[in-house]
Amino acid sequence: MLEQYCTEIMKLESFQKENILTETFRLYRRDNLEIYYSPHNEIINEKAKVLIIGITPGWTQTCIAYRTARDGLRNRSGLEEIKKQCKRNSRFAGSMRKNLIEMLDELNLNKKLRLESCCELFADRDDLLHTTSLIPYPVFVNQKNYTGSHPRIMENELLYGLLKKYFYPEASCLSDTLMIPLGNCVGEILQQMIREKAIQEEQCLLGFPHPSGANGHRKRQFWENKERLQKAIESFFAT
């Protein structure tokens, strides 16, 4: 969809919500739920060894993606290169990325991938990584980041339709990757897909906590599940 939005993105001079969360970029509206276009989930790294899955892009990621796209377009970069840069720059940006890397290293995933640290997945070794969201475009409820509840994806016709349209085919392209769901909401969707035999339980790191700093239970959840998560990683790479 990037091509159809190029002209409007190039016009952007500021990257505040009032510049981006507008009718120009809005894809859907249902009551208090709004979904907007964002240019950072338009490529799939089918050679990835690790797939990290969020609920939906948040505002911080969205802002970075728009800025990256605008700069790339003005510099006359190719569209495919812009899509890659949007993905690289915005994926789990900020403290969330730091927390995520710390947990993955604590689980020794870096060693299984022959890396010094999983921070390399977000730099020179991003060939090993694919990141995505259950809903590929940013979702807002009452103009706030959607958190996966109120409404629940499986209980909302629009969100469930987008999940089936985008995430199910994407997951099928990555059947040999280790899937890391960030938080219970994503984990519940993967469990549903396991029951449907759309993916394999052995490839899912169920119980991995959401790395957001707003998740006050993150550290407790991690330490409670650490041993089981380590065994799941060992088993996945052994096969």
C-alpha positions in Angstrom: 0.0 0.0 0.0 3.0 2.3 0.3 2.8 3.4 -3.3 -0.7 4.8 -3.0 0.3 6.9 0.0 3.6 8.2 -1.3 2.3 11.6 -2.3 0.7 12.3 1.0 3.6 11.0 3.0 6.0 13.2 1.1 4.0 16.3 2.1 4.4 15.7 5.9 6.4 18.3 7.7 5.5 17.3 11.2 4.9 13.9 12.8 2.4 14.6 15.5 -0.8 12.6 15.9 -2.8 15.4 14.4 -0.7 15.1 11.2 -0.9 11.4 10.8 -4.1 10.1 12.5 -6.2 11.8 9.9 -8.9 10.8 7.4 -6.2 10.7 4.8 -4.5 7.8 6.4 -7.4 6.2 8.1 -8.3 2.7 6.8 -11.2 1.7 9.1 -13.5 3.2 11.7 -15.9 1.2 13.8 -17.5 3.1 16.8 -14.5 4.1 19.0 -12.0 1.9 17.1 -9.9 3.4 14.4 -7.2 1.8 12.2 -4.6 3.8 10.2 -2.1 3.0 7.5 1.5 2.8 8.5 4.4 1.7 6.2 6.4 -0.7 8.3 4.7 -4.1 7.9 4.9 -4.5 4.2 7.7 -7.0 3.7 8.2 -10.5 5.0 11.7 -12.0 5.7 10.9 -15.6 4.7 14.5 -16.7 5.6 14.1 -15.6 9.2 14.9 -18.0 12.1 13.0 -15.9 14.7 9.6 -14.3 14.4 8.6 -11.8 17.1 4.9 -11.0 17.2 3.3 -7.9 18.7 -0.4 -7.0 18.9 -0.4 -4.0 16.7 2.1 -1.2 16.0 1.9 1.5 18.6 2.1 5.2 18.1 5.9 5.4 18.7 6.5 2.8 16.0 4.0 4.5 13.7 5.7 7.9 14.0 9.2 6.5 13.3 7.9 4.6 10.3 6.3 7.7 8.8 9.4 9.8 9.3 11.6 7.1 7.8 9.3 6.7 4.8 9.1 10.5 4.2 12.9 10.9 4.3 13.4 7.9 2.0 10.9 9.2 -0.5 12.5 12.7 -0.5 15.9 11.1 -1.0 14.5 9.1 -3.9 15.2 5.7 -2.4 13.4 2.7 -4.0 10.1 1.6 -2.4 11.5 -1.8 -1.4 14.4 -0.2 0.4 12.1 2.2 2.1 9.9 -0.6 3.4 13.0 -2.3 4.8 14.2 0.8 6.5 10.8 1.4 8.0 10.8 -2.1 9.4 14.3 -1.8 10.8 14.0 1.6 12.4 10.6 1.2 14.0 10.5 -2.5 15.2 9.9 -2.4 19.0 11.6 0.9 19.2 12.6 2.4 22.6 12.8 0.8 26.0 10.7 -2.1 24.7 13.5 -3.3 22.4 16.0 -3.1 25.3 13.8 -5.2 27.6 13.2 -7.7 24.8 16.9 -8.1 24.1 17.7 -8.6 27.7 15.1 -11.4 28.1 16.2 -13.2 24.9 19.8 -13.1 26.0 18.8 -14.4 29.4 17.2 -17.4 27.7 20.4 -17.9 25.7 18.7 -17.5 22.3 21.8 -15.5 21.2 23.9 -18.6 21.7 21.5 -20.8 19.6 21.8 -18.2 16.8 25.6 -17.9 17.3 25.4 -14.3 18.3 27.1 -12.3 21.0 23.8 -10.8 21.9 20.3 -10.7 20.4 20.8 -6.9 19.9 22.5 -8.0 16.6 19.1 -9.2 15.4 18.2 -5.5 15.3 21.4 -4.5 13.5 23.8 -6.4 11.3 22.0 -9.8 11.7 18.5 -8.8 11.0 18.5 -11.4 8.2 17.7 -13.8 11.1 14.7 -11.8 12.3 11.2 -11.1 11.2 8.9 -8.9 13.3 5.2 -8.4 12.8 1.9 -7.7 14.5 -1.3 -9.7 14.6 -2.9 -6.6 13.1 -0.4 -5.0 10.7 -1.6 -1.5 11.0 -1.9 0.7 14.1 -5.2 0.4 16.0 -6.5 3.0 18.4 -9.4 2.8 20.8 -10.6 6.2 22.0 -7.4 7.5 20.4 -5.2 5.4 22.6 -3.0 2.4 21.6 -5.0 -0.8 21.4 -3.8 -3.3 24.0 -5.5 -6.4 22.8 -8.6 -6.2 25.0 -11.8 -4.1 24.8 -12.5 -5.4 22.2 -10.8 -8.8 22.1 -9.6 -9.7 18.6 -11.4 -13.0 18.4 -14.7 -11.2 19.4 -14.5 -8.3 17.0 -15.5 -8.9 13.4 -13.2 -6.2 11.9 -10.1 -7.2 13.9 -10.6 -10.9 13.4 -11.1 -10.4 9.7 -7.8 -8.5 9.5 -6.0 -11.2 11.6 -7.2 -13.8 9.1 -6.4 -11.7 6.1 -2.8 -10.7 7.1 -1.3 -12.7 10.0 -2.5 -16.2 9.1 -0.9 -16.1 5.6 2.2 -14.4 7.0 2.6 -17.2 9.6 2.3 -19.8 7.0 5.3 -18.4 5.1 7.4 -18.8 8.3 6.6 -22.3 9.3 10.2 -23.1 10.2 10.7 -20.1 12.6 10.7 -19.8 16.3 7.6 -17.7 17.1 7.8 -15.4 20.1 4.4 -13.9 21.1 4.7 -10.8 23.1 2.3 -11.1 26.0 -0.9 -13.1 26.7 -3.0 -11.6 24.0 -0.7 -12.8 21.2 -0.1 -16.1 23.0 -3.9 -16.7 23.0 -4.1 -16.2 19.3 -1.2 -18.6 18.7 -2.9 -21.2 20.9 -6.0 -20.8 18.8 -3.9 -21.3 15.6 -2.3 -24.4 17.1 -5.7 -25.9 17.8 -6.6 -25.1 14.2 -3.3 -26.8 13.1 -2.3 -23.6 11.3 1.1 -23.6 13.2 2.9 -26.1 15.5 3.1 -25.7 19.2 6.8 -26.7 19.2 7.7 -23.5 17.3 5.9 -21.2 19.8 7.5 -19.7 22.8 4.2 -19.5 24.8 4.3 -17.6 28.1 6.9 -15.0 27.0 5.9 -11.7 28.7 5.2 -8.4 26.9 8.4 -6.3 27.1 6.7 -3.0 27.5 7.8 -1.0 30.5 4.1 -0.5 31.2 3.9 -4.2 32.0 4.6 -4.1 35.7 4.4 -7.9 36.0 7.0 -8.4 33.2 10.0 -9.5 35.4 7.9 -11.8 37.6 6.3 -13.5 34.6 9.7 -13.9 33.0 11.4 -15.5 36.0 8.4 -17.8 36.6 8.5 -19.0 33.0 12.2 -18.8 32.4 13.1 -22.5 32.8 10.2 -23.7 30.6 11.0 -21.1 27.9 14.7 -22.2 27.9 13.6 -25.8 27.4 11.3 -24.8 24.6 14.2 -23.0 22.8 16.5 -26.0 23.4 13.9 -28.3 21.9 13.2 -26.1 18.9 16.8 -25.8 17.8 17.5 -29.5 18.6 15.0 -30.4 15.9 
